[in-house]
Amino acid sequence: MPLSPADIDRIIQMAWEDRTAFDTIETQFGLTPGEVIKLMRSEMKPSSFRMWRERTAGRKTKHIALRDFKVGRFRCPDQKGP
């Protein structure tokens, strides 16, 4: 299913947020972390993409499996899903 411009904007917003894990994006939009990276690369300026990658690389909050703490589910009214 192709993504709408609104979906792409929301994915980019979620990817920039520190607390939103890639798993959450996958659940809501069906994009794997690799697909999110490809989307970010195609939608951002090269310098902004590099800054984002440095920011997210190895960040525990972006990968649920790396978290050593339990985070309650926060759901923004704009998010899809239950």
KAUR-V493798 format. One record per run of one state. SS is the DSSP state (hx for helix, st for strand, lp for the rest). FROM is the first residue (numbers start at 1). TO is the last residue. Records with the same first field share a line. If there is no record, write none. Layout:
# KAUR-V493798
SS: FROM-TO / FROM-TO
This chain:
# KAUR-V493798
lp: 1-4 / 17-21 / 30-32 / 44-45 / 57-59 / 63-63 / 67-82
hx: 5-16 / 22-29 / 33-43 / 46-56 / 60-62 / 64-66
